Amino acid sequence: MSTRRLVIGITFLAVFAMSARVAVDTDTWWHLRTGQLIVTERSIPGVDTFSHTRAGEAWQGPSVGWLMQVTLYLIFDTFGSGGLNLFQAIMVTLAFGFVYRSMSGDVFLRAFVIILAALASGVYWAARPYLMTFLLAALTLWIFEDYRWKRKDRLGWLPLVMVVWSNSHGGFAVGIMLWGIYALGEVVSWMGMARKEGKLLPTEFTRDWLDAGMRGRVGRMLLVGVLMLAGASFNFSGPSILLYPFQTVSIGALQEFIQEWQSPNFHDLQMQPFAWLLFLVLGALGISKKRLALTDFLLVAGFGYLGLLAGRNIALFALVAPAVLTRHAAPLANDLGCKVGLSNLSIDSPNVPRWQSVVNWGLLVILFLTVLIKVITVLPETVNRNAYADSVPVEAVEFLLAENPPGPILNSYNWGGYLIWAAPDYAVFLDGRTDLYGDKIISEWLQILRAEEGWQHLLNDWQIRLILVEPTWPLVDLLGGEGWENIYADDLAVIYAR
């Protein structure tokens, strides 16, 4: 085994080890319940049955996420939480496999950037349909990069990718965004070549020039774009699904309250790898002797802006940045490799000394066993239960199931999904399905929890008889004086009834 292959093996074993962790988060639960409902009912729900605030209202979410929701549920039902942990690790590792193929430079540069990108994106890995967006965005980027540099034309796969994507997660809009960036780059390149050859004047757009473009790479890109939109429309909601991502991001309360939709807090150590990756990209562009192409600028600027706007988009920036970073950093890295004697190690030589091959295999086997031990530690159900008990009110919900106090219930936003899964008889006030609740319900919920003027009237309007929230909300301090009885309390949650 060559050193190059050893480094590749170490890199992806490291990514797998990083992503093989407890994958269930607070939103995973309602996805699991939806998947269970689809499996048992053998149909895609079109209205909400999980909440009392939006019961019977049209709900488009399952039509855009059913494929992943069913997959997550079947894995969980068969293999438990440990199965979801392994599924997450496989999806993340596959995604970075496509990213690696889209990169430039030697194996050492690629390995360093892959690990940094994994660190940057890791904070948003979870067993949710978003994993499919993470994987398919990496796949789409690789396909476009290969087409851009004329390595191989796989554009014909993209309409099928969009069919899978639009039935798995609302992030399919990222695929359309990537197409737009690469299509614009092709148009600009086409116009530049035409002008260079004297076939195009600034104010002259001849029919021959247009015909040549439409029969060439630009026309192919435009055709693929139309087919991608058609593929995305191959959904239970039809073409109307194309508006779904915009309806979700237009909810103002997302940026005000929900952490993953807020700008990243760089005082948090987990967020800093994003800053390191961003500054490395800017530094590489600054010292590079290559001209900054429009496509590279749009990839960095577009996804960098999205990452600064909402933390959940950092994972997408971590997918597109490595291709641009390594393309511009490769010459400098190659020069540095020659000076320190690493350049020959990055080449797959057929004449690897036997002793070196044995040592490399030994190192890889040791690392593989280490990763295997790490993976085994996140498989037991007790380990996973203890982990998610830190974020959802497991004991409080057990109390509800045992005592069965009457609702309707007002619950924490982050705990709605767990209630949907663990206590389905209690219809929730709201949960992570922001596309369903919209600004009105979320704003009223915030008004109540913050004990703002009129909160008592809202509780009466919704006929709330049970409250399950964190003890830190201002509302909790006022409930005792308003006729509410504290019937349960622990370090994580309190329950009040009236």
Steps between C-alpha positions, in 0.01 A plus 500: 500500500633843403514796737246676281242228553580490870429872533170461313402211726592693815303803379176318439529281808537825695190648334305181573614503863404867539152443358430169679342661804157540654295616203156558655418866558182672611349504148584138421201384703223654292672376184495149647130530587422625150693212348312257723168653395589467131605136545192399699245700299673440164427856394657845521317717756374827356364656820636540852396248764777564754405844640188661643587846367510395133299177508343425163696772320681424175853377565740472207797377701455122449485533122847656500652277768319166488784300344748586774236487774409145404868407475579644844201326658580160349862525615392606849232233521745229391831603654407763761685823564834335426382430146428869449850582627655269241272631226612855577867397485452328164317797347757753620795288387345450155442874471865578571598229254334705226659817637843334487445410133418863420821633657846579358851457632687215661365260760641691798329825405172321431516309827564815704215690335257207528560470874457875548179497295371208708573692819316803362191309394485250786296717733198457269514126438188324630265216405265721303406532132760777480757219467370436148556863407854472639572192287328609179649850512846338507404267214360787292812710561722213381292451184517870414872522578578208272292654222654843549855367463403257222599193698172315451144592407255362756240777470243245387484367855388832649126481417485163679696646791238774525217244507659331801591834659157665475343193661755495781552857623406859421867579448467391137509873427876475561525286187327770297731759652808299403366461148448877477859570607657257255261595217585868542868409496452315171315795347773746600772266374316455171464875453865555588619246244275645232633850560859375508451337161348817358158345460323726743488875534373663819168590339476221246321173571481319169272207432794282403666572832184414691446182298857387565460560871170317523649199321805503730571497871273791584200339332571175680513677834171679431334175399626328813362786709153455350519125558615554859193717565283233342668235716441704814132530403468120490352510848169433674447877507592549135663824377369690804781333696741743333362776724536298819859605591413868459191467719713353777780760498248786487387431858637791705493313831765261369771763522367644826477185707625178335875463553590315180339778295697772680844633412779289653639600837876497451559506876388137486805281429290269277438789261863603461602236239256677266694825550831319447376344179360831374823688569710226341291528184542877494873466564542245222314725259718794605836330438394295198643588162187364333228736393191472719232352279142618536386150598749480787406848618131414503560172685699670775296819518159334469547217745722707728224758526243229574726358771536841665126556474392168657714248682334200337648612165856463628484133402433599139793742494719218632407298191570762232800677656753211469483493119576874475756501781708212366483622142672823600719362780634198306797676331622640832445163671693321224795737538496449875476122455809500278698697757417265790517181294131403506432526128610146419287357783181631340559295183372143459826330413488135387838444665412551865757322719355193668588621847323830436190324371491277810539799732227693318261205518577461867427865570174482307385185681579655840304812410213291364477306827511825697214642293308174539529522878382860488201404285405215732476744791214691333292195409342397837149633555580599859783725381271672251215533749731664754623738230163621378366518857721807529299681231143365526283453812502120519403479869241777475330322210505173699317690774240621250444147371462366855274774639321597178400857597257656247613735222516691271869552563739792452845356442854611431580541132799267526297230674202489266661237280571272796142534625374405153707183521482403869157636600286504184176538699609853590459716189778760514475878490791518255818317402780525244264508199530875455359479147170389656471749785621820338565829673160525672519184712871536576458867597208422730700219659789741563259758643374246752840362602645848540196602706440800279181703520194289419659163574213398733244565227694289253507207742124534541441535126687176437329339804839392639478282813851356504843663459829313444796735457849579623504659850700800372214667308353821659153340481593239762552763771144633451297182469465436874328834551258434212345184638735247344633204703853367465450122465850403388849646503856388428818674385385496137123549504199614698133406454215727609130415488170672568 
